Amino acid sequence: MTTTAEELRLRPPRHQVDPRAVGWWTTTLALVFGSPVLVLVVLGLLIPPARFWLLLPAVLVAVVGVPMTLALPRLWFRHHRWEVTDDAVYTRTGWFVQEWRVAPMSRIQTVDTQRGPLEQRFGLATVTVTTASAKGAVKIEGLDHRLAEDLAERLTATTQATPGDAT
């Protein structure tokens, strides 16, 4: 059975990422914002003549970082979606700037899984589906690591059985 462009229309993917992704994203943002704040505060305490000029940016980064760290992961969780069918991989990411992607099985070249240290801590993984698209790979982040392994196996088997040369 050949798949037409009409069958691979853009539509909302069905699955949410794992709820533990909220903790992973929150921890990542806390490290991104917390590290410079910590360095600036320590330097501000150690260098009295520059204290004001070091503590002021620390406060500004904290004022921006704390609300973002608390709010963004929850927004991302509500808006990140994914789905894999026999014909394509569907993803939707973003809240303010939304990106919808459809990767037909016949265009998939490789399927990879990745687990960074924080993802391992939260029991999560990322599946990366590389296609012949100039836009780049399709990533499904925040999946349970066992689900990610099963998904990678399923995608590999499906793409192997799908006619086409992935170009």
N, C-alpha and C positions, 0 to 999 in steps of 0.2 A: 504494500500500500504506500503510495507516495503522499507526502504531506505538502499541502499548498499553503501559500502565504496567508490565506483567509483562515485556515485552521490554527495557525500560530499567531493569532491576534493578541494584542496587549490586553491583559486582564489582571485583576488583582490575584496575586498568589494566595494560597489558602493557609499556609502554616506560619505561625509565629516562631521567633527564635526561642531558645530555652530561657526560662525566667532568670536563671543564674547569670545570664548575660548582663543584666542590670548591675549586679555586683562587680562583674568584670569591668564594664565600662566605667562605673563609679570609681573603682580603684585606679584604673588607668588615668582618668582625669585628675584624681587627687594627687597622683604622682607628678603629672604634668604641671599642675599649678602649685602643688605643695613644695616641690623641690626648689624652684627659684625663691619662693617666699622664705623657706628655711635658710638658704644661703644668704639672702639679703639681710635677714634678721641677725644671723650669727655675725656677719661682717659688720653690721650696724652696731652691735654690742661690742665688738673688738676694736673698732676704729671710731673713737669718740668724735673727732673732727668731722667725719663724714656721716655721722649717725642719721641726721635728718634726711640726707640725700640717698641713703640706703633704706631707711625704714619707710619713707614715703612710697617708693615703688613697691615695696613689700605689701603695704596696706592696699595699694591700688590693685595689685595682682590678686590679692586675697578677696577684695570686694567683688571683682569680676569672677574669680575662680570658684568661690563657694557656691553661688547660685547656679552657675553652669554645671558644676560637679553634681549638685543635687537634682537639677531639673532635666538636663539633656539625656542621661541614660533612660529615664522613664519615658520621655518622648520618643526616643529611638526605639524602645521596646514596642511601643504602640504602633509604630509605623514600619518597622522592618518586617518583611514577609518573604517567603520563599516557597517554591513548589517544584517538584520534578514529576513530569509525566513521561509517557513512552515517546513523546515527540519532542519535548523541549525542557529546558531549565528556565524557570521564571523567578525573577527577584524584583523586589521593590525596596529601596532604601531611602533614608532621609526624611526630614520633617519640613524644614524650610525650603530646601532644594531637593525635590524628590527625583529619584532616578529609577526608571522601570527598565528591566532588561529581559530579553527573551533570547535564549541560545538554542537553536535547533540541534537535535542530536547529531545530525549529519555534519555539523560544523565544529563539533567538539574535537579537540586535538589531544589534550591531556587533562587528567583529573588528579589533583593533589590535595592532601590534607596537611594542616599545619597546627601545631600546639605550642604556643609560646609559654614561658614560665607562668604568667598569670592565667592563661587559659587552662594550663594543667592544674593549677591550684583550684580553679572553679569547675573542673571536670568538663571543659568545653573544647571545641576545635573549630577550625575554619576549613571549608571545602572550597578550593579554587578550581574553576572550570575554565581552561584556556581554549579559546576558539580562534578561528581565522579572522576575527573581527579586528579592525584597526582601533576600536574603542578599548580593547584589552580584555582581560579575564573577567569572568563573573565570579564574585565571591559571595559565599553564604557563611556569614560569621555567626558565632554564638550558638552553635549546635552542640548537643550532648556528644561527647567524644565517641561513644559507641554508635550513635545514629550517624555521625559523620563517616565512620569507617564503613558502615553498611551502605550509606549513600554513595560513597566513592566506589565500592564494589559494584553496586547496581548500575551506576553511570558508566563504568568501564565495560561491563557486560553489554549494556544497551547500545553504547556507541560502537562496540565491536560488531554487533549484529546489524547495525544500521548501514544501509548502502550509502556510498558517497566517499569522497576523499578528504573531507574536512578542510577544504580550501575555498 
